[in-house]
Amino acid sequence: MKIQTECVPCLLKRIVFEAEQSTKSKELREKTLKKACTLLAELYNPTKCSVSIATKVHKIAYETLGDKDPYKELKTQSNITAKKLVPRVEELIQISEEPLRMSMLCSIIGKLFDIFEDSVSQDFGHDDYDKLKTILEKSKNVILFTDNCGEIVFDKILCRELKKFNPDIFLTVVVKGEPVLSDATMQDAQELGFQKVTDEILTTGCFAVGVDFEKMPKVVSDRLESSDLIICKGMGNYEAFSEKDYKPLVYLLRTKCSTIANSMGLKQNINVIKLYD
């Protein structure tokens, strides 16, 4: 997805937030914001991908703060909170006529802890599950790109249900290569026991919002080329993958952003299974 004017205040709001998470120094916060604003002004170009610009702006913010992971405490707390919801998620999956579909819904809304039940009741606003099932039934190689901490607790359950649905699937999960925003890393995946429900855990190989395809490790690139299905969690991965032609590809996300909703041709604030085949 190309960067839009609406992305600018959203990006800068993120910079302010992570500076507040990182330091109590007003001077350092202001210095970080100024550097981010200056770089964003230089980089802003409506022909460029939103996440490629965001990656560079966040990188200079992290460097200015001298903090490799401003979201560390927030990520830890998100996973702790998410684990408390696991019994309810397991209950919903157990009583569902389509356990895999329910696990997808829970993995999308898992971060909305305070309105979890309301979000479940909303179900999907766009639902390509039936078409997705047909592809999964025949798939041998599936690759899943994760998103935020918190949600990753439910991504583990999703991985388990994918393997139950089709035991012949070789399932690769890809997490971030370095801490960036609140996204999950290899440490999160290993601590949560993803090795028990997947065949392989890889990383994007670098600091990047979404995915930096130019810096992606060859093994990940090879898996993408040989996959029968690519599953992308979250808006950041949509912003990156929508610039490419990989298919079949399915996005599992909530359209929290009007820009992304418009880009996908969908309503805002709905839960989405969107397949591109």
QUIFEN-V790954 format. One record per residue. N is the residue number from 1. RES is the residue in three letters. PHI is phi in radians with two decimals (NA if undefined). OMEGA is omega in whole degrees, 0 to 359 (999 if undefined). BURIAL is 1 if it has 16 or more other ideal C-beta (glycine too) atoms within 10 Angstrom, else 0. Layout:
N:RES:PHI:OMEGA:BURIAL ; N:RES:PHI:OMEGA:BURIAL
This chain:
1:MET:NA:177:1 ; 2:LYS:-1.30:179:1 ; 3:ILE:-1.19:180:1 ; 4:GLN:-2.02:179:1 ; 5:THR:-1.03:180:0 ; 6:GLU:-1.17:181:0 ; 7:CYS:-1.25:186:1 ; 8:VAL:-1.10:180:0 ; 9:PRO:-1.11:179:0 ; 10:CYS:-1.13:180:0 ; 11:LEU:-1.11:181:1 ; 12:LEU:-1.17:176:1 ; 13:LYS:-1.09:177:0 ; 14:ARG:-1.12:180:1 ; 15:ILE:-1.11:178:1 ; 16:VAL:-1.03:182:0 ; 17:PHE:-1.10:183:0 ; 18:GLU:-1.22:174:1 ; 19:ALA:-1.14:178:1 ; 20:GLU:-1.17:178:0 ; 21:GLN:-1.21:189:1 ; 22:SER:-1.55:189:1 ; 23:THR:-2.56:174:1 ; 24:LYS:-1.66:182:0 ; 25:SER:-1.33:178:0 ; 26:LYS:-1.09:181:0 ; 27:GLU:-1.12:180:0 ; 28:LEU:-1.23:176:1 ; 29:ARG:-1.09:181:1 ; 30:GLU:-1.15:179:0 ; 31:LYS:-1.09:180:1 ; 32:THR:-1.12:180:1 ; 33:LEU:-1.12:179:1 ; 34:LYS:-1.09:180:0 ; 35:LYS:-1.13:179:1 ; 36:ALA:-1.13:179:1 ; 37:CYS:-1.09:180:0 ; 38:THR:-1.08:180:0 ; 39:LEU:-1.16:179:1 ; 40:LEU:-1.07:178:1 ; 41:ALA:-1.08:180:0 ; 42:GLU:-1.27:187:0 ; 43:LEU:-1.52:188:0 ; 44:TYR:-0.98:181:0 ; 45:ASN:-2.74:184:0 ; 46:PRO:-1.13:176:0 ; 47:THR:-1.69:184:0 ; 48:LYS:-1.78:180:0 ; 49:CYS:-1.18:183:1 ; 50:SER:-1.04:184:1 ; 51:VAL:-1.31:177:1 ; 52:SER:-1.18:176:1 ; 53:ILE:-1.24:180:1 ; 54:ALA:-1.04:180:1 ; 55:THR:-1.02:182:1 ; 56:LYS:-1.20:180:1 ; 57:VAL:-1.20:178:1 ; 58:HIS:-1.16:180:1 ; 59:LYS:-1.06:180:1 ; 60:ILE:-1.21:176:1 ; 61:ALA:-1.17:179:1 ; 62:TYR:-1.07:181:1 ; 63:GLU:-1.14:180:0 ; 64:THR:-1.17:179:1 ; 65:LEU:-1.27:185:1 ; 66:GLY:1.17:186:0 ; 67:ASP:-2.31:181:1 ; 68:LYS:-1.36:183:0 ; 69:ASP:-2.69:181:1 ; 70:PRO:-1.09:184:1 ; 71:TYR:-1.68:189:1 ; 72:LYS:-0.94:182:0 ; 73:GLU:-1.15:180:0 ; 74:LEU:-1.11:180:1 ; 75:LYS:-1.16:179:1 ; 76:THR:-1.06:180:0 ; 77:GLN:-1.16:179:0 ; 78:SER:-1.07:179:1 ; 79:ASN:-1.17:178:1 ; 80:ILE:-1.10:180:0 ; 81:THR:-1.12:181:1 ; 82:ALA:-1.09:181:1 ; 83:LYS:-1.05:179:0 ; 84:LYS:-1.19:180:0 ; 85:LEU:-1.56:184:1 ; 86:VAL:-0.99:179:0 ; 87:PRO:-1.01:179:0 ; 88:ARG:-1.20:178:0 ; 89:VAL:-1.09:179:1 ; 90:GLU:-1.08:178:0 ; 91:GLU:-1.12:180:0 ; 92:LEU:-1.10:179:1 ; 93:ILE:-1.19:182:1 ; 94:GLN:-1.12:183:0 ; 95:ILE:-1.59:183:0 ; 96:SER:-1.39:174:0 ; 97:GLU:-1.28:178:0 ; 98:GLU:-2.22:184:0 ; 99:PRO:-1.00:181:1 ; 100:LEU:-1.14:179:1 ; 101:ARG:-1.06:179:1 ; 102:MET:-1.13:179:1 ; 103:SER:-1.14:176:1 ; 104:MET:-1.17:179:1 ; 105:LEU:-1.07:181:1 ; 106:CYS:-1.17:180:1 ; 107:SER:-1.25:178:1 ; 108:ILE:-1.36:188:1 ; 109:ILE:-1.68:186:1 ; 110:GLY:-0.99:181:1 ; 111:LYS:-1.39:181:1 ; 112:LEU:-1.53:190:1 ; 113:PHE:-0.99:187:0 ; 114:ASP:-1.31:179:0 ; 115:ILE:-2.21:185:0 ; 116:PHE:-1.01:184:1 ; 117:GLU:-1.12:177:0 ; 118:ASP:-1.09:182:0 ; 119:SER:-1.20:176:1 ; 120:VAL:-1.09:182:1 ; 121:SER:-1.15:178:0 ; 122:GLN:-1.24:181:0 ; 123:ASP:0.99:180:0 ; 124:PHE:-1.71:175:1 ; 125:GLY:-1.49:171:1 ; 126:HIS:-2.44:192:1 ; 127:ASP:-2.37:176:1 ; 128:ASP:-1.81:186:1 ; 129:TYR:-1.07:183:1 ; 130:ASP:-1.08:177:0 ; 131:LYS:-1.18:180:0 ; 132:LEU:-1.12:179:1 ; 133:LYS:-1.01:181:0 ; 134:THR:-1.05:178:0 ; 135:ILE:-1.22:182:1 ; 136:LEU:-1.11:180:1 ; 137:GLU:-1.07:183:0 ; 138:LYS:-1.81:187:0 ; 139:SER:-1.35:174:1 ; 140:LYS:-1.94:182:0 ; 141:ASN:-2.21:180:1 ; 142:VAL:-2.21:179:1 ; 143:ILE:-2.16:184:1 ; 144:LEU:-2.12:177:1 ; 145:PHE:-1.72:184:1 ; 146:THR:-1.43:182:1 ; 147:ASP:-2.20:189:1 ; 148:ASN:-1.44:165:1 ; 149:CYS:-1.12:190:1 ; 150:GLY:1.51:177:1 ; 151:GLU:-1.02:184:1 ; 152:ILE:-1.11:175:1 ; 153:VAL:-1.04:180:1 ; 154:PHE:-1.50:173:1 ; 155:ASP:-1.11:177:1 ; 156:LYS:-1.07:178:1 ; 157:ILE:-1.15:176:1 ; 158:LEU:-1.03:179:1 ; 159:CYS:-1.06:178:1 ; 160:ARG:-1.05:181:1 ; 161:GLU:-1.23:175:1 ; 162:LEU:-1.08:180:1 ; 163:LYS:-1.22:175:1 ; 164:LYS:-1.18:182:0 ; 165:PHE:-1.10:178:1 ; 166:ASN:-2.47:182:1 ; 167:PRO:-1.10:181:0 ; 168:ASP:-1.44:181:0 ; 169:ILE:-1.20:166:1 ; 170:PHE:-1.60:189:1 ; 171:LEU:-1.81:176:1 ; 172:THR:-1.86:176:1 ; 173:VAL:-1.95:181:1 ; 174:VAL:-2.07:176:1 ; 175:VAL:-1.96:181:1 ; 176:LYS:-1.23:180:1 ; 177:GLY:-1.32:177:1 ; 178:GLU:-2.46:177:1 ; 179:PRO:-1.03:176:1 ; 180:VAL:-2.62:185:1 ; 181:LEU:0.91:181:1 ; 182:SER:-1.77:184:1 ; 183:ASP:-1.29:182:1 ; 184:ALA:-1.33:179:1 ; 185:THR:-2.06:178:1 ; 186:MET:-1.01:179:1 ; 187:GLN:-1.03:179:0 ; 188:ASP:-1.08:182:1 ; 189:ALA:-1.08:181:1 ; 190:GLN:-1.23:179:0 ; 191:GLU:-1.12:180:0 ; 192:LEU:-1.50:176:1 ; 193:GLY:1.44:179:0 ; 194:PHE:-1.08:180:1 ; 195:GLN:-1.09:180:0 ; 196:LYS:-1.45:186:0 ; 197:VAL:-2.13:180:1 ; 198:THR:-2.28:177:1 ; 199:ASP:-1.69:186:0 ; 200:GLU:-2.84:175:0 ; 201:ILE:-2.10:179:1 ; 202:LEU:-2.15:177:1 ; 203:THR:-2.21:177:1 ; 204:THR:-1.24:170:1 ; 205:GLY:1.51:184:1 ; 206:CYS:-2.83:173:1 ; 207:PHE:-1.37:180:1 ; 208:ALA:-2.81:169:1 ; 209:VAL:-1.35:187:1 ; 210:GLY:1.28:181:1 ; 211:VAL:-2.41:172:1 ; 212:ASP:-1.74:186:1 ; 213:PHE:-1.17:180:1 ; 214:GLU:-1.29:181:0 ; 215:LYS:-1.82:181:0 ; 216:MET:-1.10:176:1 ; 217:PRO:-1.02:183:0 ; 218:LYS:-1.03:181:0 ; 219:VAL:-1.10:178:0 ; 220:VAL:-1.23:177:1 ; 221:SER:-1.04:179:0 ; 222:ASP:-1.12:179:0 ; 223:ARG:-1.14:178:1 ; 224:LEU:-1.10:182:1 ; 225:GLU:-1.19:184:0 ; 226:SER:-1.71:185:0 ; 227:SER:-1.29:173:1 ; 228:ASP:-1.55:178:0 ; 229:LEU:-2.77:174:1 ; 230:ILE:-1.93:178:1 ; 231:ILE:-1.94:181:1 ; 232:CYS:-2.04:177:1 ; 233:LYS:-1.62:168:1 ; 234:GLY:1.51:186:1 ; 235:MET:-1.29:180:1 ; 236:GLY:-1.06:178:1 ; 237:ASN:-1.19:175:1 ; 238:TYR:-1.09:181:1 ; 239:GLU:-1.02:180:1 ; 240:ALA:-1.38:187:1 ; 241:PHE:-1.26:179:1 ; 242:SER:-1.20:176:1 ; 243:GLU:-1.50:183:1 ; 244:LYS:-1.99:184:0 ; 245:ASP:-2.00:179:0 ; 246:TYR:-1.12:177:0 ; 247:LYS:-2.66:353:0 ; 248:PRO:-1.27:184:1 ; 249:LEU:-2.45:178:1 ; 250:VAL:-2.17:176:1 ; 251:TYR:-1.76:173:1 ; 252:LEU:-2.00:185:1 ; 253:LEU:-2.82:171:1 ; 254:ARG:-2.00:184:1 ; 255:THR:-1.38:181:1 ; 256:LYS:-1.30:185:0 ; 257:CYS:-1.94:181:1 ; 258:SER:-1.12:180:0 ; 259:THR:-1.11:179:1 ; 260:ILE:-1.22:177:1 ; 261:ALA:-1.01:179:1 ; 262:ASN:-1.13:180:0 ; 263:SER:-1.07:181:1 ; 264:MET:-1.53:182:1 ; 265:GLY:1.25:184:0 ; 266:LEU:-2.20:176:1 ; 267:LYS:-1.33:177:0 ; 268:GLN:-1.42:177:0 ; 269:ASN:1.06:173:0 ; 270:ILE:-2.21:175:1 ; 271:ASN:-1.49:193:1 ; 272:VAL:-2.31:159:1 ; 273:ILE:-2.01:184:1 ; 274:LYS:-2.08:183:1 ; 275:LEU:-1.78:173:1 ; 276:TYR:-2.05:183:1 ; 277:ASP:-2.22:999:0
